[in-house]
């Protein structure tokens, strides 16, 4: 059974421990399980990011989140960088 988006996005400016330009919080669910996922735009992102990074910014993180929904144990944080998306298994509280 795949994960689904339960709620979000909720936008925020800063995420402790990350060089954050902006971020979006989502909640995903699978059966009785629910998990918080944060999609972060790195503050250092250039004017010419990779296509997947640009799509993630344009969709407020939703395109990055979609890749996690098919995983058995999705990361709790994805960082959008100039070169692409980087999953971080740690929680971004």
N, C-alpha and C positions, 0 to 999 in steps of 0.2 A: 504494500500500500504506500503510495506517494504522500509526501507532505503537501499541504495546501496553505495558502495565505489566509490567516484568521483575521488579521487587522494590520493596518498601516497603509501608507507610510505616515509616520510622525516625524517631522523635521526637527533637527537640533543643530546648533552651531559648533559645539565643542564635544569631544569625547576624550575623557581622561586617558592619558598615556599614548595618544595618537596626535600626529601632526594633521589636524582636521581643518579642511576648508568648509565642509558641511557634512551632514550625515542624516540618514533616515533609519528609524527603528520600525521593525516589522515584528509581528508575531506569526509563527507558523504552527500548524497542528497536524497530527496524524493520529487518528483514533483518540485515545485519552491523553496522549502526550501533547504538550505545548512547549514551545521554545522561543525565546527572544533572539532576533537576529538584527545586527546593525550593519548597515552599508555605509562606508565612510569614503568621502572624496578627500584624497590627500591634498593638503594645502600647497604642496610643491608641484602639483600637476601642471604640465606645460600647456601652451596654447594649441598644441597639435597632439592630443592624446591618441592612443590606439583606438580603432573603430569600436571595439567592445567597451572601452572606457567611456567614449563619447555616448554610446547608446545607454550605458548605465546612468550617466549623468542626466541625459535627456528624459529617461523614464523614472527618475527619482529613485534609482536603485532597483526597480522592479525586474529589469532584464538580468541583473546580476543574481537576484534572488531566485529567479526561475531555474537557474542551473543547480541551485542547492536543493530544490524541491524533489529531485529525483534521487538524491543521495540517501543512503541508509542512515548515516550520522552526519548531517550537514554542519558546517562550520557555524559558529555563532557570530562571526564577523567577517566581512569582505571589505578589503581596502581597494579603492579604485585609484590606480596610479597611471602615470603617463604611458607605461609600457603594457598595461592590461590590468586584469583583476588578480588580486592575491588573497587567498583564503587564510584566515587566522583562526585557529581552533579555539582561542581564548575568548571569553566574553568581553564585550566592550562596555562596561558599566560606567 
